[in-house]
Amino acid sequence: MSFEYFYKTRMPIDGAWPGDSACEVLISAYNSSDRVGAVFDKCSAPLKIWMVFPHYRYDKKDYPKSGEIFDSQEMEESEYLNLFFEQYFDQLVGKKISIDITGFMRPHLLFLVRLFQFHGILKFDVFYSEPVRYQKKDDTRFSAGPVTLVRPIAGYEGVPENDISNDILLLGIGYDHELLKQVAEHKDFAKIITLWGFPSLRADMYQESVIRASKAPEAAFPTGKGKLRYYAPVNDPFSTAAKIQEIVRVESLKKPVTNLYLSPLSTKAQALGFALYAIYAGTRAISIIFPFADGYEQETSVGIAEIWRYTIELPDMMFA
């Protein structure tokens, strides 16, 4: 797949958005970030839906006052989103849909993309807003509880090969070093390759991620010299997908990859890139695994630096 055929557009932070950004349905995940609220307000749509995830632990009195609310206490991504689709199916199919992924849980985002493909929603827009900075800089944590389980994300379980002689774990490096550590320990037999976000969202964020990742050196620096370190822009899902494709090609030339495990622990935009690669690769022995925590912080960022729109097209499952 040539992921450079996809395109992204920078959206204005101030002033009205262009008419072609309007949609029929906007889906957004609620949290307390200003950048989440800004996209919800700016995007023109007759139906705007807030998903309220139980992981953020909001009281009903703190729910947003505008837009429709969908909430459920189901923590597992497939259970939560299948309930969402049961309620909104007729209002989604055949409509122009936009998703603001900024506040999403990464497993829920990835399963939603797979669910769209299953239901034949093959083209939609995605918004992602970048922060000016994270509140606690290199001390920022996004998870708000211990990791309780490492498992494949629903819809990305893959079909493992019995041969595990050249299994690869590709880690998308983020701020939460504990998450990195848990995934690396879960697949301790696999060869670890790291994908770092560079260019980063802001100039100092790459250094902050290195500082945090250094607390899990066995995951982030598996060779000691960084020989298996790759880079992709953290705000570009298409460049991320293309880089993963390149990594797999390079590694396969050395020795055929037996099982490929992907773990997107960086930005939501990069996580989307992991999903796009897995969907288009069409290889059975690809799994996307994730360390699931008890909860997540309601707000971790300050300000809005950029807002991006990505136009997503998925392959039809009938011909995959």
Order of alpha helices (4+ residues) and beta strands (2+ residues): beta-beta-alpha-beta-beta-alpha-beta-alpha-beta-beta-beta-beta-alpha-beta-alpha-alpha-beta-alpha-beta-alpha-beta-beta-beta
